[in-house]
Amino acid sequence: MPDHLALIYNPFSCKNLKNGPDYLQSIQALPNVLFYAPDTYAALQGVVEELRTHRPSCIVVDGGDGTVGKVLSVLHASGWPPEEWPPVAVIPSGNTNLIAADVGYGKRGAEALRCLQAELRSGQAMNKVKQRHPLVVLRTGYEGAEVLGFFGGMGAFGRGISIAHQPAVLNRYAHDMAVIATLIMTVMQLLLPRQRDGWLAGAAARLTYDGKASSVHNHFMVLCTALNTLPYGVWPFWRAGGAPCNGMHYLDVAAYPPSLMRAVWTLLRGKAPEWLRRSSAYQSGAVQILQMQTNESFVLDGEILEPGNKTDFTIQAGPPVSFLYA
C-alpha cells in the first residue's frame, strides 16, 4: 500500500519521555502504521528483519541522531541491499537532532504520520526527497559491526563532548544547541593558561584522505559530516574552487593553529575567508574515505568509539539514503 508506514519509536528520547498515554494512543490508532518501540539492539535487529518482509513505503524514525544512526547501522548489517531500503522520515525527538535540522520531517506525532501518508498517497512525498551518504565507521576487529552516523570528530571535539555531557550543559540546552555550546566552551578552555597548552597540542594521528596522506601529524581538531547544513548557520567546512561535494565534508585543524580565535569566530558564522583557506593549518574539503591511525577515540553523533585492534579507523561515505522532509 502506498501509505504503509513503519514507525520506529524511541520511548527514551528526550521529547518522547514527556509524552502522555494519549500521544501513543493517537499514533497506534492510525491505519496502515506498523508501530515498534524496540528497547534493545537485538530487538531493533528483529524489527528490521520483519520490515524486510513487510516492505513498508517509508520507515519513520521517531528519535534523535543516535536512534537514526542505530536504525541505519542495523539496516547496513542486515544484508538488506541499500538500494531496496524504503525512504526514511525523521521525527525529531532526541537530545541531538542535527540530522533532523538538515533532512527532518519537521512535524511530530499523529499529525506528522497523517501528513506523510497523505503525501505518499498523492505521490507528492517523492518530490520531497533529500539524499545523504551517512558516515560508515570501520575498525579492525569490529568486522560486521560498522557504525553509521552523520557528524563525527576527534581531538578537541572529542574532549569537548565530555563537556557537553555534563549535566550543566545537558539540562540547560537542547543538544543541537549544546553542540554549539560545546564548541564555544572548548574555545574558552584555551583562555585558561593551565589548560591552553594541553588542548592546543592536539591529538597524534596519521590521516589519509582518499589515499593522500596528510602532512599533519598532530591535530587540534578533526571534524567530518555527511550533512549539508547545521543549525544556527554554523558551517566549519569549505571546498576549493566551489568543487561539488564528494562524499563527506571534513575540517582538519593542525596543532597550535594560528589565529584560532579569529578562525572559530568566522566558522561559527558559516564563513571561510580567503586568509583561512590559504593557511596550511586549516584544511577542508570533501572526500569518500578518511583513514586514521591513532590511539585517540572518535566521537560519532555523541557516541565514543575506540580505535580498532590496529589503532585504526576507516570512515567512508556510505550508501545513499533517501530522506522525506517537510
Stockholm file with secondary structure:
# STOCKHOLM 1.0

chainA/1-326         MPDHLALIYNPFSCKNLKNGPDYLQSIQALPNVLFYAPDTYAALQGVVEELRTHRPSCIVVDGGDGTVGKVLSVLHASGWPPEEWPPVAVIPSGNTNLIAADVGYGKRGAEALRCLQAELRSGQAMNKVKQRHPLVVLRTGYEGAEVLGFFGGMGAFGRGISIAHQPAVLNRYAHDMAVIATLIMTVMQLLLPRQRDGWLAGAAARLTYDGKASSVHNHFMVLCTALNTLPYGVWPFWRAGGAPCNGMHYLDVAAYPPSLMRAVWTLLRGKAPEWLRRSSAYQSGAVQILQMQTNESFVLDGEILEPGNKTDFTIQAGPPVSFLYA
#=GR chainA/1-326 SS CTTCEEEEECTTSTTGGGCCHHHHHHHHTSTTEEEECCCSHHHHHHHHHHHHHHCCSEEEEEECHHHHHHHHHHHHHTTCCGGGCCCEEEEECSSCCHHHHHHCCCCCHHHHHHHHHHHHHHTCGGGSEEEECCEEEECTTCTTCCEEESEEEEEHHHHHHHHHTSHHHHTTSCHHHHHHHHHHHHHHHTTSHHHHHHHHTCEEEEEEETTEECSCCEEEEEEEESCSCCGGGCCCCCCGGGCCCCSEEEEEEESSCTTHHHHHHHHHTTCCCHHHHHCTTEEEEEESEEEEEESSCEEETTEEECCCTTSEEEEEECCCEEEECC
#=GC SS_cons         CTTCEEEEECTTSTTGGGCCHHHHHHHHTSTTEEEECCCSHHHHHHHHHHHHHHCCSEEEEEECHHHHHHHHHHHHHTTCCGGGCCCEEEEECSSCCHHHHHHCCCCCHHHHHHHHHHHHHHTCGGGSEEEECCEEEECTTCTTCCEEESEEEEEHHHHHHHHHTSHHHHTTSCHHHHHHHHHHHHHHHTTSHHHHHHHHTCEEEEEEETTEECSCCEEEEEEEESCSCCGGGCCCCCCGGGCCCCSEEEEEEESSCTTHHHHHHHHHTTCCCHHHHHCTTEEEEEESEEEEEESSCEEETTEEECCCTTSEEEEEECCCEEEECC
//
